[in-house]
Amino acid sequence: MTSIVLGDDHTVFVESLVSVLVRQGFRVSAVARSLTGTIEAIRHHRPDICLMGRRFSDGDGLTAICRIIAVSPETRILILAADGDPDAMRQAIRLGAAGYVPKTWGVRKLVHTLERVIGGAVVQEAPRATSIRSDLSEAHRLAAHLTARERECLSLLVEGLDTPAMTLRLGVSTTTVRSHVQALLTKLGVHSRLEAAAYAVRYDLVDHDQHGPEGRTRTG
């Protein structure tokens, strides 16, 4: 079983990705939400793959590539980035990463890429600007169909609230909350609360400041 250390500071995205990777037969040895934590997790677990985001609160993931290779030479590093910066992609490969791919990829394509990386391939594919604009436009088009209450529920999902906590926050019944959540899942074309939250974070569909400091997604 291929072992992975996952480093990314977007909590909801990470939780969703871990769930997906485990279902696909990978072993997630550790999750780190800072650059320093990612390096330490690699040092301790020496995984087959380090799947790492680009931006952290304590630095740029590209700067950690050489350090990761130094502490675990056999670990293959795959940068999972939100940007389409071709210069960063070339720099990552030059520094020793095995790949640099978009966060917007679907599960099937990401799993195929992980398998290729384990097999020794170097994968570099930055998202096309037109593709990014298209995905973002589609996400916001779908979100425009949400009612004000459904959008509020989506924001609470991003906060990580469960149904009981949502009923208290909104002052409505459990049945009403479940109805709103099911409606927003359908409208966004996603299959779970976690997937909805990750989708909202990826495409910036909610205002994280609207509930005050406690309403912001934790980023490490």
KOLPA-118229 format. One line per 2 residues: their letters; for each residue x, y, z of N, C-alpha, C. Coordinates in Angstrom, 3 decimals, padded with zeros to 6 digits. Layout:
<sites>
A	X,Y,Z,X,Y,Z,X,Y,Z ~ ...
</sites>
This chain:
<sites>
MT	000.846,-001.198,000.000,000.000,000.000,000.000,000.882,001.248,000.000 ~ 000.624,002.132,-000.937,001.409,003.361,-001.055,001.126,004.284,000.125
SI	002.191,004.737,000.779,002.034,005.632,001.930,002.214,007.084,001.490 ~ 001.403,007.953,002.086,001.416,009.366,001.719,001.437,010.231,002.966
VL	002.260,011.260,002.961,002.152,012.351,003.931,001.552,013.519,003.178 ~ 000.470,014.067,003.711,-000.248,015.155,003.066,000.007,016.459,003.808
GD	000.494,017.447,003.097,000.734,018.753,003.698,-000.054,019.834,002.982 ~ -000.970,020.477,003.701,-001.762,021.560,003.122,-002.426,022.299,004.275
DH	-002.558,023.630,004.151,-003.100,024.373,005.286,-004.579,024.715,005.155 ~ -005.273,024.132,004.168,-006.719,024.316,004.060,-007.414,023.108,004.682
TV	-007.883,023.268,005.903,-008.384,022.162,006.709,-009.477,021.367,006.022 ~ -010.481,022.041,005.484,-011.603,021.330,004.869,-011.142,020.567,003.639
FV	-010.312,021.182,002.827,-009.786,020.516,001.636,-008.996,019.276,002.027 ~ -008.176,019.389,003.057,-007.351,018.266,003.505,-008.225,017.103,003.980
ES	-009.236,017.390,004.792,-010.095,016.334,005.311,-010.819,015.611,004.181 ~ -011.251,016.362,003.194,-011.911,015.764,002.039,-010.944,014.892,001.254
LV	-009.721,015.388,001.038,-008.731,014.652,000.267,-008.284,013.379,000.976 ~ -008.109,013.450,002.281,-007.732,012.253,003.046,-008.774,011.165,002.866
SV	-010.041,011.543,002.983,-011.130,010.584,002.824,-011.083,009.932,001.448 ~ -010.844,010.730,000.426,-010.767,010.219,-000.942,-009.584,009.271,-001.113
LV	-008.420,009.662,-000.616,-007.222,008.839,-000.782,-007.356,007.488,-000.088 ~ -007.923,007.493,001.105,-008.109,006.233,001.844,-009.059,005.308,001.087
RQ	-010.135,005.893,000.549,-011.093,005.081,-000.215,-010.454,004.492,-001.469 ~ -009.443,005.178,-001.990,-008.766,004.700,-003.198,-007.621,003.738,-002.895
GF	-007.443,003.392,-001.627,-006.468,002.369,-001.274,-005.101,002.865,-000.860 ~ -004.948,004.172,-000.655,-003.676,004.711,-000.179,-003.668,004.756,001.350
RV	-002.488,004.752,001.937,-002.356,004.912,003.385,-001.834,006.316,003.671 ~ -002.641,007.110,004.348,-002.222,008.458,004.713,-001.534,008.374,006.073
SA	-000.222,008.433,006.064,000.560,008.244,007.290,000.450,009.429,008.236 ~ 000.321,010.627,007.666,000.244,011.831,008.498,-000.307,012.981,007.677
VA	-000.897,013.927,008.386,-001.388,015.159,007.780,-000.737,016.320,008.515 ~ -000.194,017.264,007.776,000.434,018.439,008.377,-000.160,019.689,007.749
RS	-000.359,020.712,008.582,-000.982,021.937,008.078,-000.019,023.124,008.082 ~ 001.261,022.828,008.177,002.288,023.864,008.064,003.465,023.272,007.301
LT	004.310,024.133,006.792,005.477,023.666,006.052,006.441,022.938,006.982 ~ 006.662,023.520,008.158,007.545,022.882,009.138,007.007,021.520,009.558
GT	005.697,021.454,009.795,005.078,020.193,010.187,005.174,019.139,009.099 ~ 005.074,019.571,007.840,005.182,018.636,006.720,006.572,018.017,006.677
IE	007.586,018.829,006.840,008.966,018.322,006.808,009.206,017.344,007.951 ~ 008.706,017.680,009.138,008.882,016.785,010.288,008.140,015.471,010.085
AI	006.952,015.537,009.498,006.183,014.310,009.237,006.915,013.424,008.227 ~ 007.524,014.047,007.227,008.310,013.290,006.251,009.508,012.635,006.924
RH	010.167,013.397,007.794,011.331,012.866,008.511,010.948,011.644,009.349 ~ 009.782,011.712,009.975,009.353,010.632,010.876,008.820,009.418,010.117
HR	008.011,009.638,009.095,007.316,008.525,008.432,008.019,008.010,007.176 ~ 008.817,008.839,006.537,009.499,008.461,005.293,008.524,007.790,004.310
PD	007.513,008.499,003.885,006.474,007.912,003.031,006.933,007.729,001.590 ~ 006.129,007.017,000.828,006.414,006.871,-000.602,006.218,008.208,-001.320
IC	005.174,008.945,-000.910,004.845,010.203,-001.575,004.577,011.296,-000.547 ~ 005.073,012.489,-000.846,004.673,013.691,-000.121,003.767,014.471,-001.065
LM	002.500,014.568,-000.739,001.529,015.327,-001.526,001.345,016.657,-000.812 ~ 001.817,017.715,-001.413,001.967,018.968,-000.678,001.402,020.161,-001.445
GR	000.683,021.016,-000.740,000.204,022.264,-001.313,001.352,023.218,-001.560 ~ 001.044,024.300,-002.256,002.089,025.272,-002.598,002.262,026.332,-001.511
RF	001.164,026.877,-001.024,001.229,028.011,-000.097,000.906,027.590,001.329 ~ 001.746,027.980,002.282,001.518,027.744,003.701,001.677,029.066,004.443
SD	001.136,029.119,005.640,001.283,030.336,006.435,002.745,030.577,006.811 ~ 003.551,029.506,006.836,004.961,029.668,007.212,005.913,029.504,006.032
GD	005.402,029.656,004.808,006.317,029.656,003.674,005.770,029.031,002.407 ~ 006.597,029.046,001.382,006.282,028.498,000.078,006.748,027.043,000.020
GL	005.856,026.152,-000.410,006.196,024.737,-000.471,007.407,024.437,-001.329 ~ 007.662,025.262,-002.326,008.818,025.023,-003.190,010.125,025.078,-002.414
TA	010.168,025.914,-001.383,011.407,026.060,-000.606,011.702,024.824,000.240 ~ 010.705,023.947,000.403,010.888,022.766,001.251,011.322,021.543,000.468
IC	011.299,021.615,-000.860,011.592,020.432,-001.670,012.963,019.849,-001.361 ~ 013.979,020.687,-001.342,015.337,020.190,-001.081,015.468,019.618,000.322
RI	014.804,020.245,001.294,014.876,019.743,002.666,014.181,018.395,002.797 ~ 013.063,018.223,002.105,012.353,016.938,002.144,013.214,015.846,001.529
IA	013.832,016.148,000.411,014.709,015.165,-000.231,015.877,014.805,000.681 ~ 016.378,015.795,001.417,017.505,015.546,002.320,017.126,014.608,003.458
VS	015.916,014.746,004.017,015.529,013.919,005.163,014.938,012.579,004.740 ~ 014.442,012.486,003.479,013.852,011.229,003.005,014.049,011.132,001.494
PE	015.233,010.717,001.065,015.576,010.720,-000.370,014.655,009.882,-001.246 ~ 014.030,008.850,-000.667,013.189,007.972,-001.472,011.762,008.498,-001.642
TR	011.412,009.526,-000.894,010.057,010.083,-000.986,009.895,010.896,-002.262 ~ 008.845,010.595,-003.004,008.534,011.334,-004.219,007.620,012.505,-003.862
IL	007.935,013.680,-004.340,007.201,014.896,-003.955,006.301,015.343,-005.103 ~ 005.016,015.502,-004.776,004.050,015.986,-005.758,003.414,017.261,-005.212
IL	003.624,018.358,-005.909,003.040,019.640,-005.513,001.626,019.735,-006.082 ~ 000.669,019.976,-005.192,-000.734,020.106,-005.577,-001.092,021.579,-005.423
AA	-001.081,022.318,-006.542,-001.140,023.769,-006.466,-002.449,024.338,-007.003 ~ -002.838,025.468,-006.438,-004.029,026.178,-006.909,-003.702,027.115,-008.050
DG	-002.425,027.464,-008.199,-002.047,028.413,-009.245,-001.583,027.691,-010.506 ~ -001.481,028.437,-011.585,-001.006,027.876,-012.843,000.298,028.507,-013.271
DP	001.155,028.779,-012.312,002.408,029.481,-012.561,003.424,028.547,-013.233 ~ 003.680,028.716,-014.526,004.619,027.824,-015.224,006.045,027.932,-014.700
DA	006.426,029.120,-014.226,007.773,029.281,-013.673,007.927,028.462,-012.389 ~ 006.883,028.480,-011.546,006.924,027.700,-010.308,006.965,026.212,-010.619
MR	006.214,025.804,-011.635,006.215,024.397,-012.033,007.611,023.958,-012.464 ~ 008.244,024.753,-013.310,009.602,024.410,-013.759,010.586,024.408,-012.600
QA	010.431,025.360,-011.675,011.324,025.421,-010.522,011.160,024.188,-009.637 ~ 009.907,023.766,-009.438,009.645,022.588,-008.600,010.323,021.348,-009.169
IR	010.205,021.152,-010.474,010.824,019.989,-011.116,012.345,020.099,-011.045 ~ 012.850,021.292,-011.265,014.302,021.513,-011.222,014.863,021.210,-009.829
LG	014.082,021.516,-008.799,014.538,021.280,-007.428,014.425,019.817,-007.006 ~ 013.692,019.030,-007.792,013.622,017.604,-007.487,012.241,017.040,-007.244
AA	011.204,017.847,-007.406,009.841,017.326,-007.246,009.512,016.380,-008.395 ~ 008.624,015.421,-008.124,008.231,014.467,-009.158,007.044,014.965,-009.959
GY	006.430,016.045,-009.491,005.283,016.556,-010.223,004.744,017.845,-009.657 ~ 003.959,018.524,-010.490,003.326,019.787,-010.120,001.999,019.805,-010.861
VP	000.900,019.624,-010.115,-000.400,019.452,-010.763,-001.469,020.324,-010.099 ~ -002.582,020.574,-010.779,-003.631,021.460,-010.251,-004.471,020.826,-009.146
KT	-004.868,021.629,-008.190,-005.786,021.183,-007.144,-007.171,020.883,-007.700 ~ -007.482,021.432,-008.847,-008.821,021.288,-009.404,-009.037,019.952,-010.117
WG	-008.010,019.136,-010.198,-008.172,017.837,-010.846,-009.166,016.968,-010.098 ~ -009.869,016.121,-010.839,-010.777,015.167,-010.231,-010.025,014.013,-009.586
VR	-010.766,013.188,-008.842,-010.168,012.077,-008.099,-009.457,011.094,-009.022 ~ -010.116,010.711,-010.110,-009.556,009.686,-010.998,-008.211,010.135,-011.570
KL	-008.145,011.385,-011.994,-006.909,011.884,-012.600,-005.805,012.021,-011.561 ~ -006.158,012.449,-010.339,-005.158,012.564,-009.279,-004.608,011.195,-008.900
VH	-005.486,010.204,-008.762,-005.044,008.849,-008.412,-004.123,008.298,-009.500 ~ -004.492,008.514,-010.759,-003.649,008.055,-011.871,-002.278,008.719,-011.811
TL	-002.259,009.995,-011.456,-000.997,010.725,-011.346,-000.137,010.177,-010.214 ~ -000.757,009.887,-009.074,-000.011,009.300,-007.951,000.608,007.963,-008.349
ER	-000.138,007.172,-009.111,000.380,005.878,-009.567,001.551,006.065,-010.528 ~ 001.445,007.069,-011.388,002.541,007.361,-012.315,003.790,007.826,-011.571
VI	003.586,008.659,-010.557,004.707,009.163,-009.766,005.412,008.016,-009.042 ~ 004.635,007.108,-008.472,005.225,005.934,-007.804,006.021,005.101,-008.801
GG	005.543,005.062,-010.041,006.230,004.300,-011.081,007.468,004.984,-011.632 ~ 007.753,006.196,-011.135,008.975,006.879,-011.544,008.784,008.026,-012.513
AV	007.539,008.305,-012.906,007.296,009.377,-013.872,007.419,010.751,-013.220 ~ 007.724,011.731,-014.041,007.691,013.129,-013.626,006.506,013.770,-014.332
VQ	005.604,014.340,-013.550,004.352,014.875,-014.097,004.305,016.372,-013.879 ~ 004.128,017.112,-014.950,004.014,018.564,-014.806,002.897,019.056,-015.714
EA	001.871,019.551,-015.110,000.731,020.059,-015.864,000.077,021.186,-015.082 ~ 000.383,022.393,-015.457,-000.250,023.548,-014.826,-001.644,023.724,-015.416
PR	-002.609,024.164,-014.601,-003.952,024.383,-015.128,-003.954,025.529,-016.133 ~ -004.648,025.338,-017.237,-004.760,026.411,-018.225,-005.617,027.536,-017.676
AT	-005.242,028.764,-017.998,-005.977,029.923,-017.499,-007.442,029.857,-017.904 ~ -007.691,029.413,-019.146,-009.078,029.327,-019.606,-009.857,028.287,-018.809
SI	-009.170,027.200,-018.436,-009.822,026.155,-017.650,-010.154,026.654,-016.253 ~ -009.222,027.409,-015.656,-009.449,027.957,-014.321,-010.655,028.896,-014.339
RS	-010.692,029.769,-015.333,-011.806,030.721,-015.428,-013.117,029.996,-015.638 ~ -013.081,028.940,-016.442,-014.296,028.173,-016.732,-014.812,027.484,-015.473
DL	-013.899,026.832,-014.718,-014.295,026.138,-013.491,-014.851,027.123,-012.466 ~ -014.174,028.265,-012.328,-014.608,029.274,-011.363,-015.972,029.840,-011.750
SE	-016.138,030.091,-013.040,-017.410,030.623,-013.531,-018.542,029.640,-013.283 ~ -018.279,028.358,-013.528,-019.308,027.339,-013.322,-019.668,027.207,-011.842
AH	-018.659,027.246,-010.966,-018.916,027.142,-009.528,-019.794,028.288,-009.049 ~ -019.496,029.485,-009.500,-020.278,030.644,-009.069,-021.660,030.663,-009.725
RL	-021.760,030.091,-010.922,-023.073,029.967,-011.557,-023.974,029.047,-010.744 ~ -023.413,027.918,-010.295,-024.183,026.982,-009.477,-024.546,027.603,-008.132
AA	-023.582,028.307,-007.537,-023.822,028.910,-006.218,-024.878,030.000,-006.280 ~ -025.045,030.614,-007.444,-026.038,031.679,-007.588,-027.457,031.166,-007.398
HL	-027.646,029.848,-007.526,-028.972,029.257,-007.355,-029.298,028.971,-005.886 ~ -028.314,029.141,-005.010,-028.550,028.895,-003.589,-029.401,030.019,-002.990
TA	-030.309,029.640,-002.110,-031.052,030.660,-001.372,-030.141,031.255,-000.301 ~ -030.575,032.349,000.298,-029.768,032.980,001.352,-029.527,032.010,002.497
RE	-030.553,031.227,002.862,-030.424,030.269,003.964,-029.483,029.118,003.584 ~ -029.568,028.657,002.340,-028.681,027.589,001.888,-027.233,028.064,001.854
RE	-027.032,029.308,001.445,-025.682,029.871,001.439,-025.140,029.979,002.864 ~ -026.015,030.330,003.796,-025.608,030.405,005.196,-025.230,029.020,005.714
CL	-026.011,028.019,005.330,-025.694,026.641,005.730,-024.353,026.207,005.140 ~ -024.085,026.593,003.895,-022.807,026.256,003.271,-021.654,026.879,004.048
SL	-021.831,028.108,004.479,-020.813,028.786,005.275,-020.555,028.042,006.581 ~ -021.621,027.537,007.194,-021.471,026.793,008.448,-020.789,025.453,008.216
LV	-021.023,024.845,007.060,-020.322,023.605,006.724,-018.828,023.860,006.596 ~ -018.476,025.001,006.010,-017.062,025.368,005.882,-016.439,025.550,007.260
EG	-017.236,026.055,008.207,-016.744,026.194,009.584,-016.536,024.841,010.254 ~ -017.177,023.801,009.706,-017.054,022.467,010.279,-018.176,022.097,011.227
LD	-019.280,022.853,011.218,-020.390,022.578,012.133,-021.195,021.363,011.675 ~ -021.646,020.559,012.650,-022.534,019.446,012.339,-023.983,019.915,012.454
TP	-024.928,018.997,012.245,-026.347,019.378,012.235,-026.817,019.995,013.551 ~ -026.521,019.392,014.707,-026.970,020.007,015.962,-026.437,021.424,016.157
AM	-025.164,021.629,015.823,-024.576,022.964,015.977,-025.214,023.956,015.010 ~ -025.543,023.486,013.827,-026.187,024.357,012.842,-027.593,024.750,013.291
TL	-028.316,023.823,013.907,-029.666,024.148,014.383,-029.610,025.219,015.470 ~ -028.605,025.132,016.336,-028.447,026.134,017.387,-028.076,027.488,016.799
RL	-027.157,027.491,015.842,-026.708,028.743,015.244,-027.843,029.431,014.484 ~ -028.634,028.628,013.758,-029.671,029.202,012.907,-031.017,029.362,013.616
GV	-031.197,028.631,014.729,-032.463,028.711,015.444,-033.610,028.047,014.718 ~ -033.303,026.963,014.003,-034.341,026.224,013.280,-034.269,024.751,013.671
ST	-035.194,023.954,013.136,-035.243,022.540,013.485,-034.188,021.730,012.738 ~ -033.928,020.531,013.265,-032.993,019.617,012.608,-033.469,019.275,011.200
TT	-034.775,019.053,011.058,-035.343,018.720,009.752,-035.104,019.838,008.745 ~ -035.254,021.076,009.200,-035.044,022.225,008.314,-033.593,022.315,007.875
VR	-032.676,022.123,008.798,-031.250,022.164,008.460,-030.923,021.087,007.429 ~ -031.395,019.871,007.679,-031.113,018.769,006.750,-031.687,019.047,005.367
SH	-032.849,019.677,005.338,-033.480,020.015,004.067,-032.640,021.041,003.302 ~ -032.172,022.066,004.009,-031.325,023.079,003.375,-030.022,022.475,002.869
VQ	-029.409,021.615,003.683,-028.133,021.012,003.308,-028.306,020.116,002.087 ~ -029.354,019.314,002.073,-029.586,018.441,000.923,-029.820,019.251,-000.342
AL	-030.519,020.365,-000.207,-030.782,021.232,-001.358,-029.495,021.826,-001.909 ~ -028.619,022.273,-001.025,-027.377,022.894,-001.507,-026.448,021.848,-002.121
LT	-026.460,020.626,-001.583,-025.656,019.555,-002.175,-026.110,019.301,-003.606 ~ -027.421,019.236,-003.785,-027.984,018.982,-005.111,-027.643,020.109,-006.084
KL	-027.797,021.331,-005.635,-027.548,022.484,-006.510,-026.077,022.609,-006.903 ~ -025.168,022.239,-005.999,-023.735,022.332,-006.295,-023.209,021.092,-007.020
GV	-024.028,020.030,-007.056,-023.616,018.813,-007.735,-022.567,018.019,-006.991 ~ -022.616,018.087,-005.655,-021.664,017.338,-004.824,-022.427,016.291,-004.017
HS	-021.685,015.377,-003.386,-022.334,014.214,-002.780,-022.247,014.146,-001.263 ~ -021.514,015.045,-000.654,-021.392,015.001,000.797,-021.156,016.396,001.345
RL	-021.345,016.549,002.650,-021.106,017.832,003.303,-019.639,018.238,003.184 ~ -018.758,017.261,003.341,-017.328,017.539,003.268,-016.941,017.998,001.866
EA	-017.516,017.343,000.870,-017.233,017.722,-000.509,-017.771,019.126,-000.802 ~ -018.952,019.435,-000.250,-019.534,020.773,-000.437,-018.637,021.839,000.184
AA	-018.134,021.566,001.383,-017.267,022.522,002.069,-015.964,022.719,001.310 ~ -015.380,021.623,000.833,-014.138,021.719,000.073,-014.357,022.493,-001.223
YA	-015.482,022.269,-001.872,-015.835,022.971,-003.110,-015.977,024.467,-002.848 ~ -016.623,024.797,-001.738,-016.822,026.206,-001.380,-015.501,026.903,-001.101
VR	-014.598,026.212,-000.428,-013.278,026.785,-000.138,-012.473,026.966,-001.420 ~ -012.497,025.927,-002.274,-011.696,025.954,-003.501,-012.092,027.119,-004.404
YD	-013.399,027.383,-004.489,-013.867,028.421,-005.410,-014.357,029.685,-004.704 ~ -014.042,029.799,-003.415,-014.335,031.010,-002.650,-015.809,031.399,-002.768
LV	-016.680,030.460,-002.398,-018.120,030.670,-002.543,-018.766,031.298,-001.323 ~ -018.043,031.387,-000.220,-018.631,031.967,000.986,-017.722,033.046,001.539
DH	-018.329,033.954,002.277,-017.589,035.023,002.942,-017.192,034.515,004.313 ~ -015.895,034.190,004.480,-015.441,033.584,005.739,-015.449,034.557,006.903
DQ	-015.598,035.851,006.632,-015.586,036.836,007.712,-016.977,037.171,008.238 ~ -018.026,036.621,007.590,-019.346,037.072,007.952,-019.789,036.642,009.341
HG	-019.153,035.619,009.901,-019.519,035.177,011.248,-018.516,035.618,012.297 ~ -017.553,036.476,011.907,-016.537,036.890,012.862,-015.386,035.911,012.872
PE	-014.423,036.091,013.797,-013.225,035.257,013.833,-013.527,033.788,013.953 ~ -014.601,033.427,014.711,-014.867,032.005,014.897,-015.416,031.367,013.645
GR	-015.807,032.191,012.652,-016.384,031.665,011.431,-015.380,031.420,010.321 ~ -014.116,031.678,010.560,-013.139,031.518,009.529,-012.596,030.090,009.510
TR	-012.328,029.617,008.298,-011.748,028.306,008.178,-010.340,028.314,008.760 ~ -010.025,027.318,009.559,-008.681,027.256,010.124,-007.691,026.910,009.035
TG	-006.572,027.562,009.050,-005.559,027.322,008.028,-004.225,026.938,008.657 ~ -004.269,026.053,009.624,-003.032,025.566,010.227,-002.917,026.053,011.604
</sites>
